[in-house]
């Protein structure tokens, strides 16, 4: 009997697409309705922690399937989401630190020859976290709203890239370049 291992990369990318979509919609909604960090913190505390836990499970499953890069990617994203949901409570410097590590991870991915879309996704998520940090740093007025709009846009772009990669990998009909 042959052993069949399922690579959870597709499911993990769909989940990353989902959570970045939530951040994107939240940013745009906060821009439209006026800035309110409590709404983002409430969403993070309710949604981000379960998603972080599920992505951590996907990291474990990717390890069982022998996909070392997916293990590292999913574990890193799970830790970033856990930090966003529990450790940060709107602390701008911690968002900047996570953004910095996403940039480092993107550079490493580029150097090891990872697909360019993955590198782009990592940079987009870095910018998403960075602009969330900027919004918390300003925390009032129109300037904070502008940062919310920008992180909303980066959230939506991250959603598009992650979802495209998931669909391309699942169907094997579209290129992942």
N, C-alpha and C positions, 0 to 999 in steps of 0.2 A: 504494500500500500504506500503510495507516494505521499509525502508530506506537502501540503499546500499552505503556504504562508501568504497572508494578505498584507500588502504594504499599506499602512494607514496614512500615507502622505496625502492622498486625495481628501480624505475626511478631515485631516488636520488643516489643510489649506482652505477647505470650505468653512471650517470653524474660525480660522483667522479672518477670512473674508467677512463672516458674520459679525465678529466683534469689532472689526474696523468700520463696518457699515454702521453699527450702533454708535461708535464714536463720531463718525461723519455726520450722521443725522443729529446727534446731540449738539455738535458744534454749530451746525447751521441753525438749529432751533434756538440755541442760546443767542446767536447773532440776531435772529428775527424777533425774539421776544424780550431782548434785553439780557444782559449777562447775569447769571446766577450760578455760582460755583456749587451751591448746595445741591442743585439738581444733578450735576455731573457726579458729585460725590455719592449721592444716593444711588444713582445708576451703577456706579462702580462697585459699591458695596453689595448690591443685590445681584448683579450680573457677572461682573468680572471674575470674582472668585470661583464660582462654579465652572466658568469657561476655562480658567487657568488650570483647575484640577483635571478637567476633561482633556485639555491639551497635554498635560503631564502624562496622562494615561496613553495618549497617542505617541508620546515620546518613548514610553516603555514598549509599546507595541512595535514601533519602528525599529527599536533595538532588537526585538525578537525576530523581526523580518530581515535584519542585517543592514539596515539603512542608517549608517552612522551620522550622515549629515542631517537627516530628518530628526534624529534623536537630539542632536545639538540645537537645531533650529527650534524644535517644539519645546525643549526644556528651557531654552533661553526666553522664548516668548511667554511661557508659563510663569517663569520667575518675574519677568517684567510686568505681567498682568497682576500677579500676586502683590508685587510692590505697589502698583498703581491702586490696587483695591484696599490694601491693609496698611502698608508702611507709610504711604505718602500723605494722605489726608490733605492734599492740596499743596504740598511742599514743592515749590518751583525747582529748587536745586536738585532734588531727587529725580524729577522728570528729566532735567538736563543730563544727569548722570546716566540714566537709562538710554536717552537719545545718543549720548556719546558711545556707549557700548554697542548700540545697534549700528552706528557708523563703523566702528572697529570690526564688528562681525561682517558687515557688508564688504569692507575692504578685504578681509580674509576670504570671504566667499568669491570675490572677484579674482583674487590671486590664485585660488585653487581651481579655478575654471568652472565654478558653479554657473548654472544658466543665468543669462543676463537679466531675465525677468525676476529671478529670485533676488539678485543684487538690487534691482530697482525697487522691489517690494521692501527690502530691508531699509533702503534709504528713505522711502516714503513713510514707513513706520517710525523711523528715527525722527523725521520732520514732524510727524503727528505728535509724538511725545514731547518734542521740543516746544512746539507751539501750544500744547496744553500747559506746559510749564510757564511759558510767557503769559498766557491768559491768567493763570493763578498769581503770577508775580504782579501783574498790573491790578487785577481784581476789581476794577471799577471803571465805569464810563465807556465811551466809544472805543477807546483803544483796546480794552479787553474784548469788546465785541468783535473788533477786527481780527484779533488773534483767534477768537472762537470760529469765525468764518474760515480762516486759513487752516486751522486744524480740522475743521469739518471737511474742507476740500481734500486735504491729505488723507483723511479717513475714507472718503469716497473713492479716491484714486487707489488706495491700498486695497479696498474691497474689490475694485475692478480687476486689478492685477492678480490678487490671490484667487478670485473666483475663476478668472480665465485660466490660470495655471491648473487649478483643480479640474476644470472641465477638459482641458487639453490632455492632462494626464489620464483622466478617467476614460475618455473616448478614444484617445490616441489618433484623433483625426485632425488636430490642430497642432502646429509646432510650438514647442516650448524652447524659445531661443534665449 
